[in-house]
């Protein structure tokens, strides 16, 4: 059995080991928090893009008589789509742009954005067939 003299300073080593283990645990939790925050932001951007695409498709359904006027490609297009891009897409998503392709009765809405800190842009594509009543 060790004497008191042999155990001197042993509790200090135990405390240092415990603090080191605790510090690594806290660092792990901070890393998980950062990952969860980035994932949440990405999911929010995807949901916003889907809602924006659906809102434009709904507007096209209401005004289907003017379907060709909804074609839009990077700054050139109808006033309704330009307003939707400026006030909706660019306001809700970071570094965003949209393309609306009209081919006959099929409308394809493509929204792209670049999340902060991401290397690759993300995109959402919605396709709808607009039929006459």
N, C-alpha and C positions, 0 to 999 in steps of 0.2 A: 504494500500500500504506500503511495507516494506521501511524502511528508508535506507540511504546509510550505516549507521552503522550496520544494520542487515544483509546486503548483503556482508560484508567484508569477503573475502576468498572463496566465493561461486564459482568464476571463476576458482580458483585453483582446486577445487573438480571436476568441469566439465572437465577440461583438463586432470586430472588423470583418470577419467572414459573413456574419449575418447582414451587416450593412451592405456589403458587396452584392450578396444575393438579392437583397431588397432593391438595390439600385438597378440591377439588370431587369428585375421584374417591372419596375416603373418605366424603364426605357422601352420594354416590350409593349406595355400598355399605351405609351405615347405613339409608338409606331403603328399599332392597330388603330388608334384613334385617327391618325392622319390618313390611313388607307380607307377607313370607313367614311371620312369626310369627302375624300376624292370620289369614291364610289357613289355617294349620295348626290354630289354635284353632277356627276355624269348622268345619273338616272333622271335628275331634274331637267337637264338639258334635253334628254331624249323625249321626256314627257311634254315639254314645252314645244319641241319641234313637231311632235305628233298632233298636238292641239292646234298649232298654227296651220299645219297642212290641212287638217280637217275643217278649220274655219274658212279657208279659201275655197276648198271643194264645196262646202255648203253655200258659199256666196255664188259660186259658178252654177250650182243647181238652181238657185233662185233666178239667175240672170242667164239661163242657158241659151237664149236667143242670140246673145253676143259672145258665144263661146270662142271664136277665133281671136277676139280682142284680149283674151286672158293669157295669150302666149307671152312669155317673159324670159329674157336671157341677159343677165348681168347689166342692168341699167336701161335696157331697151324693152319697152312693152307698154301696155295700157296704163292709164292713170290709176285704175283700181288696184292693179297688181303692184305698181310702184309704191303706192301708199301703204299697201299691206306689207311690203318688204321693209320700207323705211320705219313704219310705226310699230310693226309687229315683230318681224324676224330679227332685224338689226337691234331692236330695243331689248329683246328677250334673250338673245343668244350672243355669246362673244365671237367676234370676227366672223360674222355669219353672212351668208348669201343664199339666194334661192334661184331656181330655174323652174319655169312652168312650161312644159311642152304640151302642145295640143295637136293631136293627130286624129282627124275625123271627130269621133265622139269620145275618144279616150284622152284623159288629162293625166299627166304625170307631174307631180309636184316633188321636187328634190330640194331639200334644205341641207346645207352644209355649215358646220361651225367648227371652230378650233378652241377647245377648252384651255383654260390657263395651264401652262406647264406641260401640255401634251405635244407630242411630236407629230402625230398624224391627225388630220381633221376627221371629224365624225360626220355622218350623213343620215338622213331619214328620207325615204322615198315612199310616197303614197300615190297609188294609181286608182283612178275612178273612171267608169264609163258613164257618160252623161247621155241619157236617152230622152227622146222627145216624149211628152205625155200622151 
